[in-house]
Amino acid sequence: MEERYRKVLEKGKPQHEPYDDFYMKHPPMDLARRAKIFSPFDALKGFDEEIASTELNFETNYSDLEHVPAEEYP
């Protein structure tokens, strides 16, 4: 998680007195609906799989590069 959002996460969910003005206008959202709204959004379908595949391919082919002098890199 990015450091800039850590304070927001640590702050937690705001607490209000039951049945005060804010509570009446904005009742708590049930967890199922909240999870649906804030669930991850995959805008680029297949992108994560392609990145994982590329990373695995790179690790397989270039895992021993630490021992190869820079002028011999492919």
Steps between C-alpha positions, in 0.01 A plus 500: 500500500622845425628699791283802417181305582627337820362775728156473339496124556621531859234762573230243432132542439342813652279440801178696552239499769206279407215700354678837492450723192792353307397144583145564379618649167778245448418167663783245513545298183479123537832321446389308190405819315813679621720212380335508158557874461862493613604170341799508264429609146685324218497757220748305288380143487790254492760764586593349838540155346721639222723680752531183711585298189763752391653507847518120514652489152759760598591317822534171310719643225708754691532361853878465468571854370665599828799288401531625143719807427303800371655488152364147453135585574268398215 
